[in-house]
Amino acid sequence: MRFENLTNCEEMVMKTVWDAERELDLSDITQRVNETYHKEWKPQTVSTFLARLVRKGYLKHYRQGRVFYYQILILQKDYLWEMAEKFAEFWKPENVDVFLAALEK
């Protein structure tokens, strides 16, 4: 399965959702992103990234009262696996050894 690429900002928001032990709402996600990544994003900014993640199929949202909560549709391990495959395809097998050696430094 091929996932749509995420921007760095979308990855930060998605990682925040993946790291949570429960479903989060916009205010929770905004607070956690700002604390974890030392950002000063407003809720509207985070809301834009969440809307993109929903459109790309990484999340879905549901309403409970006046609050929207976000549910994970693509697991972190599946995303990481695909990113590793894309990396290996791009750099080719002969360069993967160089990359792995660089990680040991």
URMO-V93019 format. One record per backbone hydrogen bond with DSSP energy under -0.5 kcal/mol. CO is the residue of the C=O (numbers start at 1). NH is the residue of the N-H. Records with the same first field share a line. If there is no record, write none. Layout:
# URMO-V93019
CO: NH, NH
This chain:
# URMO-V93019
1: 3
7: 11
8: 12
9: 13
10: 14
11: 15
12: 16
13: 17
14: 18
15: 19
16: 20
17: 20
24: 70
25: 29
26: 30
27: 31
28: 32
29: 33
30: 34
31: 35
32: 36
33: 37
34: 38, 39
42: 45, 46
43: 47
44: 48
45: 49
46: 50
47: 51
48: 52
49: 53
50: 54
51: 55
52: 56
53: 58, 59
54: 57
58: 73, 74
60: 71
62: 69
64: 67
67: 64
68: 26
69: 62
70: 24
71: 60
73: 75
75: 79
76: 80
77: 81
78: 82
79: 83
80: 84
81: 85
82: 86
83: 87
84: 88
85: 89
86: 90
87: 91
88: 92
91: 95
92: 95, 96
93: 97
95: 99
96: 100
97: 101
98: 102
99: 103
100: 104
101: 104
102: 105
